[in-house]
Each structure stands twice: as structure tokens, then as C-alpha cells.
Amino acid sequence: MSGPPRRDATPAFEAALAELLVASPSEERARLLANGLNRTAAALHRLARDEANARKGDRSWTAWAKLVNASRNAVLAASMCREVATTLPSGNPRPGVSDPSDRAGETS
């Protein structure tokens, strides 16, 4: 496959993602990531749709049209992720992880 060189995420994007990955608690992190995923997928879909419409008849139209279809699927999947993430209960500890304060009176 030839074409322009592949570009990885920008440092600003990586920094924003790193900030989300340290959000606490886990439920909040999941909600933030799912919302960001949904917004990113929607932005990609809008871009692809606009470019495909602008390039009808051009050689690059096929690639943009494929991206429209793929990004539509991504939007649907991201929407489901966001919906499910909003249903996660807040403040519940993970199973099997005890609260250190529960051991206040324990001796080793």
C-alpha cells in the first residue's frame, strides 16, 4: 500500500489521553474515555462524509466513501460504549479488593 506516510497521534493528543487514563475512580475514567471515543468517532465521520461529498467523481472518492462507512460503524459502537459507561455504578470497590481502612485493628 502506497500513499502518504502514516502519522501517529500528536503529542497534544497523547497528553490528553494520558490525563484521562489517570482519572479516578475507574467508573469516571470509563465515562470520560467512552465520551471522548464517541466525540472522536463522530468528528471522523463528519470529516469523511464532507470529504466524500466534495470529492464525488475524483479518484480519492472511493477511499473517503469507505471511511464514511467505517466511521459510521465506529460511531455506533462508540455510542454503545458511552451508553454502557453511563450505567456503571459509582463508588463501588472492585470485587476482591478490600479497603485498607478495614484492616485498622489487624495485627500481622
Number of C-alpha atoms within 10 A of each C-alpha: 3 4 5 6 6 6 6 8 9 9 9 9 11 12 12 11 14 11 11 17 14 10 14 11 12 17 18 18 17 21 20 19 20 21 19 16 19 22 16 16 22 19 14 19 22 15 16 23 20 14 17 21 13 12 15 13 10 9 9 12 17 14 11 22 19 14 19 21 13 15 22 19 14 19 20 14 15 22 19 14 18 21 15 13 19 17 10 14 10 11 11 10 12 9 6 6 7 10 10 7 7 8 9 8 6 6 5 2
